[in-house]
């Protein structure tokens, strides 16, 4: 995967988090690779996860199977970007 590919996924994940969770743009822009998500961002609850995953599938043209979803993939912003990158470019 190229740095450009990684940048596209990063921007897409940021956009999905902002749109689905209705987070302020400045909050999402401040997310770093190690920024905790699930359990830390109140808007990201179990109900929001389904919408978030559906939107990632739509925007990145990927398929996320139920058995791939776990707490580790959403533990941090970087973990979510890495997961989406693997799905989009492998």
N, C-alpha and C positions, 0 to 999 in steps of 0.2 A: 504494500500500500504506500502510495506517495504522500508526502506532507500535504499536498493539495487535497487529496482524498480525505485525509484526517481532518483538515480544516473544514471541508464541506460537511462532514458528519458532526463535528463540534458545533458548527453554526446551526445545523438542523436540530440537534438535540436541545440547544439553547432556545431555539424558536418554539419547539414543542413544549418545553417546560414553561416558557412564558405564556403561550397561548392556552394550553390545557389547564394549567394551575392558576392562571391569571396573576402571575408574579410580576412585579415591577421590572421594567427593562434593566434598570441599574442593578438590581439584585442579581438577576441572571448574568449580566455582564461581569459581575464580580466573582462568579463561580470559577474555582480553580480545580485542577485534577483531583485534589484531595478534599474538596468541599463535601461534607457529609450531606446526604439527601434523605433517604428513607429513615424515618424516626427523628429527623431533625427539622426538615421543612414541613411545617404543620399541614400545608395544603396537599402534600403528597401522602395521602392516606390510602388504605386498601381499595377504596372505591375509585380513586383517581388513577391508580395504577393501570386499570383496564383501558381507560381513555388515553393515557399516555402511550401505552404499548400499541394501541390501534393507530394512533396518529403517527408514531414512528414507522409502523409498517407502511402506512399510506405514503408518507413523505420520502421514505428511503426505498420504497418498492422491495420490502423484505417480508419474510414470514417468520413470526416468533411463535414457536410451539409452547404449549403450556408447561411441558417438562423443562424448558429452558429458563423459566421465570423463577428466580429465588431472591432472597434478600441481598446476596452478594452483588448481583448485577446492578442493584440500585443503591448500594451502600454509599457510594460517592459519585460525584459528577463524572470523574474520570472512568470509573468502572462502567457506568452507563454508556459513555462515549466509546470505550473500548469494545463493549459488547456489540453496540450498533455498528461499529466499524467492521468487526469480524463478520457480522451478518451481511453487511452491504458489499464487502469486497473479498469474500472467499467463496 
